[in-house]
């Protein structure tokens, strides 16, 4: 169900011919009755901003945050494509608007795929009548499948709130280090909310999910998270809405981390005991981007020395005398010295799919967690050429 689980939404995904493989590559999510509903977005901070991001921001501003649909394509990012790319993003919106008999500004647009390649706009335009015709209440999974690139499976979520629903879909397997993970996500809810309330819920939800997802340290040109609200379930408490949106975002972020290119492990790496939360986040992100550390995770090696070295060199407050590391709750290092521990328990944890690693600086109350993974040969194989 995903994006169609909430009342008032339909979706579709088809193969329009953008991808040479013939796989699905054109997706559409829309209100079931064609009316504009409150909507909000959070976007990449990459200054090499893709045309769809520029266009979607402009359309949200023009309508005061009221949209009918979002059209998404995979196989081409429409990034680094100049004025032609902007024209193509607007053309996609206009083509959908013509089919739905609405204004072009009421349509948002997202793209994911290769950067710097001209959009096959004629192919996309030809496919839009078909994706509009395919819209249905059962089209959520097809829509999610059509936005996949190197993903191995669709990312879907449904969160049941107190009398309302939040549904969502996402894609992303690499270039996952968002600053708001290529990463696209569309969320829908039948809760009644204003664009401002949706933006607040989205910002809070993204901060604790996609923004702490760091697969490879690369921020995409196209990162976009959108939230639409049909209002059909009536008003809800803002805190409850924010909690449900955050839960949906966390689920999608965890699915993306688990399906990251070449990943064999999902790692929740926490820095605690830092001088403050900001320093904890710097340290956690620094270690999570370390190729040496990520390779040790792939090799099931609890080599805490690499973690100690990274935290000691990343520019945050650090004292070896108060430093400790634990794997799966088992302390392996205390005071920057190897600690007596249960090797069998640690080995069993390292052999698993999910790793929990905590580095305690012992200096304060600062804490931060990054969701990341290991680095395998398969990641290099996937990214040694244009992909």
N, C-alpha and C positions, 0 to 999 in steps of 0.2 A: 504493500500500500504506500508506504513512505509519504511523499508529498500530497497524496490524495487521501490520506487517512483522516485529515481534518475536513470538516464539512465545508463544501463550497468550492472545491478545487478539482480540476481535471488535469491530465498530463498525457504525454505521448513521447515516443522515441522511435525513430526510423533510420534506415540506411539511405542517405541522400546521395552518396557517391563521393563524399569528401575524402574518405579514407580509401586508399588503393586496395585494401584488403576486402572491402565490401561490408565491413562491420558497421553496426549502427553508429551514427555520428551527428544526428540532428535531434534535439530535444526541445520540448515545449511544456511549460507549466502555466496554467491560466485559471482565472476564476470561472466557475461553471456557468454563470449567467452573463459573463462578459462585462460586468460592472467593475469600476476601479475600486480597490480596497486599500487601506493603509498599508504602507510598506516602508522598509528601511534597509540600508546596506552598510557594510563595513568592507573596506578595500585595502589593497596592497599599498605599502609605503614606498615601494620601489619607484624611483624617479623616472625610470624607463617605463612609464605607464602605458599599458596597452589601450588601443582604441576602444574596445568594449567597455573598459572601466571608465574612461573619459565620458563616453556616451551615456552610460548608465547613471553616473553621478549627475550629469546635466539633466537627464530626464526626471530623476527624483526631485531635483531642485525645481524644475519647471512645473511639476504637478503638485508640489507641496507634499510629496511622499504618498501619492496615490497611483497605483499601477494595476493593470489588468493581467499582464503576462510577462514572462521572461523566456526568451529564446536562447538556446545554448547550442554550440557546436563543438565537436572534438575533431582533432586532426589538423587544426590550424589555429594558432593563438591570436592571429591578427595583431601582433605586436611588432614594433619596429617596422611598420608598413606605411608611415607618413600620412599625408592627407588622403591618399587613396584608401588607407585602412579606416580612417574616420568615416569616409563616405560609405564604405562597405558596411560598417557597423550600423550606420543610420539606415542604410538600405534594408538590412535584415529586419530592423524594427518596423520600417514602413511597410514591408511586405507582409509581416504578420498582422499589422494594424489593418491593412486593406482586407485581409481575409476575415478578420474579426469585426470589421466595421467600427473601429475605434481610432483614436488619435495616435500617431507614432510615438509621442512622448509618454504614452501610457504603457509602452512596451520597453522592457529592459533587455539587455543583451550580455551574454558571457561567451567567451571562447577559450579553448585550451588546445595545446598542440605545439607544433613547431613555430619558433620565433623567426621573424625576418623573411617569411615566405608569403608572397601575395595570396590573398584570399581567393578561392575559386567561387567568386560571388554568383556567377551564373548558375553553378551547380546548386548552391544553397537556395537561391531564389526559386529554382525549379522544384526544390524539395519542400518548400514551405507550405504549399497547398496540401500536400500529403500529410505532413505532420499535424496540421490543423484538423484535417479530416479524421485523423486517428485519435484525437483527444477523447479521453474517457476517464471514468472514476477508477478504472482498473489499470491505468497506464503508468502508475508510479515506478514500477520496476523497469519498464521499458525506457522511461525517461532517464533513470539513473544509469542504465546500461549504455545509453547513447552518449553519455559524457565521459566515458572511460577512455584513457589513453594507454598507459602501461599498467594500469590497474588489472588485477587478475579476477576481480569480482566487484559487483556493485555494492556501494555503501548505502544502507538504508536504516532509518530509525523511526520509531513511533513511541511517543511518550504520552501516556494517559494522565492528564491532570485532574483536578477536582471539577468535573463537569465539562472539561474541554480537552482538546487534543493538540499536540505538536507533532508534526511529521517532517521528515527531512531526507535529503539525499546529498551525497558528496562524491567528489572524485579527488584523487591525489595519491601518487606513489613515489614521487621525487620532487625536487625543488620545494621541500617542505621545511621552511623556517619562516612562517608568517610573522609580520609585524602588525597586526591589527588589534595553508600549507598547504608544478602549478597545482593550485587548490581552489576548487569551486564548491560551494554549498548553497542549497536552496532549502529554506525552512518555511513551513506553512502552519498556521494555527486557526482554529475557529473561535478563539477568544476575541472579545471586543477590545480594541486598543487603538490609541492614536499613533500616528507616525513617531511622535516623540517617545511614547512609551515603548514602542517596538525598538527604537534605536537604543534606548537605555537597556532594554533586556538583551539586545544583541551585543552591545559593547561589553556588558558584564559577562555574558556567556562565552564570548570569544576570548576574553582575557584569561579565562581559566581552562581553556581547551585548545583551540587552534594556536593561540599565542604562546603556549608552552609546549607545542609540538615542534621538535627540531630533529628532522631526519638527516639532512645533509648540509645544513647551514646556508642553503640557497633560498632566497626570497624571490618568488616569481613576479613577473610583470603583470599577471592577470588575477592574482588572488582576490576572490570576491565571496562574501557571505551575504545572502539576502533573506529577508523575513517578510512574509505577507500574512495579513490577518483578515479573515472573512467576517468576523464578528457574529457568526450565526449561533454560537454557543452563549452569547451574552457577555456581560462584563465579568472580569475576574480580578482578584487581588493582584496588584502589581508584583509583589514579592513572590507569589505563587507562580505567576507567569514567568518571571525571571528564573526561578528555580527550574521550571520545566524546559525552558529554552536552553539553559545551561546544561541540563542533563542530556538533551539532544545533541548539543555541540560536543560534549565530552565523549559520547558514544561514537559519533562520526570521527572525531580525532583519533580515538583509540583504534577504530577500524582502519583508518588510513595508515596509522603507524604499523599495524600488523600486516598490512599489504604493501609496505614500502619496498621499493626495488631491491631485490637481493636479500631482504631481511630474513633472518632465521630466529631472531629474538626481539621481543618487545621489552624495553627497559624503562623502568620508572626510577630516575636518578634524582635523589634529593640531597640538597645541601642544607644543613641545619646548624644552629649555633653560630651563625654569622653575625657581624656587627649590626646589620639591618637586612631587611628583605631585598633591597636593591643589590647589595653585595652578594647575597645568597644567589640571586638570579644570575648575576654575572658569572659566578663560579660554576653554577649548575650548567649554564649554557656553554661555557668554555670547555668543560670536561665532556659534555655530550657531543661536541664537535671534534673532539680529538680522535684522529685516525688510529693512533696507537691504542687508546682505550677501547675504541669500538672493535678493533681487531682482536683484542684480548677477550672481549665478550663473545665474539664469534668462535674463538678457540676454547671457550668454557674455562678460561684462566682467570682466577680471582686475583689478578696482579694489582694490588692496591697502590703500589709504588708509582704507577703512572698517574693515578688520580691525585696522589699527594703532590707530585711534581707539577701537575697542571694547576692545582689550586694555589700552590705556592708561587706560581709565576704569572697569574692572571690579573694581578693588580689589586686584589682585595686584602683586607687584614687577615693575617695568617700567623699562627704560632704552633710550631711542631709539637710543643709540650702538651697542647690541649686537643690535638687532632686525633680523630679515630674514624675508622671505616667499617661498615658491616655489610655483609651479603646475605640477603634472606633472613635478617635478624641476628646473624652470627657475627660477632665482632672479630675481625681478623687483624686489625691494627689498632694500637692504643698508644698515644703519645708519639706517633710517627715511628713506632717500633712494632715488629711482628708480635702479635698476641697469641697465646695458646688458644686453640679453638678446635672444634669438631670438623676435621677435614672431610669426613664422609658427608656431613650435613651440607657443607658448602659446595662440595662437588655435585651433590644431588640437585641443589638449587641452580647451579650454573648450567647443568645439563637440561634444564627445563626451558620452556618457550618464553616464560615471563620472568624477568629478573627485577628484584627490588634491592636497590643499592643506596645506602645512606652514608654521606660523609659529614661528620659532625666537627665543626671548627672549634666548638667549646668556648666561644668568645661573647656570645650575645643571644638574642632571641630571633634573629633573622632566619627566614626559612623560604625555600623555593624548590619546586619540583619541575623537572623537564621530562617529557615523554619522548623517548628516542629509541634507537635500535642498534644492532651491530652492523659491521661492515664486512661483506663477503665478496668472494670472487664474482658472484653474479651481478653485483652492483656495477663493477667495472665493465663486465661484458655488455651490460645494458647501455652504459653511457660512454663507451669508447668511440662512438660515432654519433651522428645527429639522430636524436630520438625525442 
